[in-house]
Amino acid sequence: MTKVMIFIDGSWLYANTGKLAQDYARPDLQIDYGLLPEALAQRVARAINLPNSDIVRTHLFASIPDNYDQADYDSVRRRLDFFNLLKEEHHYEVELFPIDFRGRRIRNYDRDPADPFEPREKCVDIALATTMLYYAALPHVYDIAIAVIGDQDYVPVLQHVRRLGKRVAIASIRGSCAHDYADPVDARRVKDVDLIWLNDMIGEIELRYEPRQLVCQSEFHVGDRLVWTTYRPRRNQPFFCDECRRVYADRHQDDYRSKPEPRQAIVRSAPAEPEYVSDAAMKGGLIYEIKDDRRFGFIRAHDGLEYFFHLTDLANVTWEEIDIGMEIEFQPVKSPSSDRAGKAATVTVIEFEDDWEADFEAEPADEDYDDADEVDEYDSYEP
Ligand SMILES: [Zn+2]
């Protein structure tokens, strides 16, 4: 069977998804990265009259902020979460390259206008080109490379991959595509298939929140647990129905109204060997302190009492994903005393990010796309 390998310039694709959205006057339009590889492979197979093809792998190359202002921590964490989703749920190979922000905010408009600092994306295009050429030079790895790109820089690698006898297809976005790719004469000899416009594939690749049935895992759920929802929980993430979320939120508003002052005398030290004294019902609270070096943190329950938890008590998140202020539920396994925080177990994030793609709405690229070598990709993080 004909083997296809897909190479996505992730930085370019996020920065230009806004162009697709404009076409359809749908600012919320997002790409379903789970559907994209198969949809592209089918387009290419039809174009060259293949009965079918086999996607060997999908590679995505992008950058990630490093050394940035901690005010952008949530935004970067959501981005990492998105890349994890690509790896875990869709089996993408994701290669990320840090951009050094030198302690600054990641979006232009959050930085001082007088600050001449410009973030520079490094390595993304070279990494894509190297990987594409490397696998082209190895025997029997792939027959067709599908490149999801717009920047002109890839012309040499596409030419070399073709000289190795591989077929090349390019998928791009109108208004964000180098002329060399869009040229119907193909003067630069970069492709074997007519250019594929993602603009024409929206019906196949759009992210849809179609209703489906899931089992609500809340202990407070009333009635049939199988409910219709458009929410898409991640693997290993518990699902709570809208009603349970609403009831939970209402209850906590009441908690806030009648909230007692937190105890002042609590010394927040972690007992070395916690005793497990009860199996009480889950309580709600907020993470209010994280000791990164020692891998434990503190929760302030909505009743004002304080509890500590350890890395091993996290139920549905990783240590890297937790954050101060996060709304959680936990099981109190040891009550607080006058000088010590209690012990929490089964720390469960309730409103775990369900809008991981919301960050990927983008600003339109420059009108004169061929000259847009230094696109400030980070303006596209959050419009
Ligand atoms: Zn429920």
Boltz pocket constraint, residues with backbone or C-beta under 6 A from the ligand:
constraints:
  - pocket:
      binder: B
      contacts: [[A, 216], [A, 217], [A, 218], [A, 220], [A, 221], [A, 222], [A, 240], [A, 241], [A, 242], [A, 243], [A, 244]]
      max_distance: 6.0
